[in-house]
Amino acid sequence: MRALFCERPGEVLLRELPDPSPGPGEVVVRVAAALTCGTDFKMIRRGHPKIPFPARLGHEFAGTVERAGSGARFREGDRVVPAVSGPCGECPDCAAGEENLCRSAFEQKAWGGFGDLVLLPPRVVDRALRRVPEGLPPRCAALLDPLASVVRGVARARSPRDGKVVVAGSGPIAFLFSVLWRRAGAEVLVAGRRSRQLGLHRRAGARTCDVREASLDSAVAEWTGGRGARLVIDTTGNATVAESLLPLVARGGELQLFAGMPGDARLSLASGRVHYDEVTVSGSFHYTPREADEALGLLASGAIPSGDVVTSTRPLAEYEEVFRDLSYGDAMKTCLVP
């Protein structure tokens, strides 16, 4: 079998490996579709705090169970899609229903979708693996992971759902946020610098601001009558951008830091906005099994325009061209097929 590895920052190669054999509680999944993700590019550039090198790449994937170990609750031929992490189910965070914060969740994970086969560990099989609903194509089912993260981000926001929402960044995560907030009755303005992505947002019903050509501060002030947006979401993972967003938040509103930043990143925020204006600064990380279930339901119902998120399909062997195009272009997600 083949699998795509990041050996160290900046070094990616396709390896040949022996086919895996499942142990008790494990399953081997033959990958049918795997999606590109900003997390993969971050790992290639600088590494990931929860994934040591050398690391297999690809964590948004769907496929079919090829072999099942003893005790696994899936059978050969089952169409499946995994959530990424396997929470322990026993720690205080899991007991509190915050499995996304489980300290050992990423010790057993669904990782390595850019390959022919993936061996899934027992915790993932038991708590994170889902059967794909009939009629849902693999490239759509593979959106489970990013959509579940966005579902959690929406649920965590305390701002009124009928208010105005600004999303900084115009990529796939921003698109999913825009879809869910507009479904909840909010107006959405998406700010970014990639014209093709912004065009997709406009066609889907969101306002847009191309920050290369216009001031986001002015656009938000005009849109909100100078009051600011009830919710502003950072999907860029850029500390400088995140700092610049606080003035856009209405009094009593919220700035949500959704995208991960480098471990040494620091933000400087005006304390008066937090204290006197009662602006909340919040974070949202990963998702729980409940949010994974909700995301799968949204995908199965057709509520998510998957074709606007997964915009192309390419063979796995063309990974170098795909990564280059996504780094310099303005496409959304690409589906890599082994």
Buried (B, 14 or more C-beta within 10 A) or exposed (E): BBBBBBEEEEEBEBEEBEEBEBEEBBBBBBBBBBBBBBBBBBBBEEBBEBBEEEBBBBBBBBBBBBBBBEEBEBEEEBBBBBBBBBBBBEBEBBEEEBBBBBEBBBBBBBBBBBBBBBBBBBBBBBBBBBBBBEEBBBBBBBBBBBBBBBBBBBBBBEBBBEBBBBBBBBBBBBBBBBBBBBEBEBBBBBBBBBEEBBEBBEEBEBBBBBBEEEEBBEBBBEBBEEBBBBBBBBBBBBBEBBBBBBBBBBEBBBBBBBBBBBEEEEEEBEEEBBEEBEBBBBEBBBBBBBBBBBBBEBBBEEEBEBEBBBBBEBEBBEBEEBBEBBEEEBBBBBBBBB
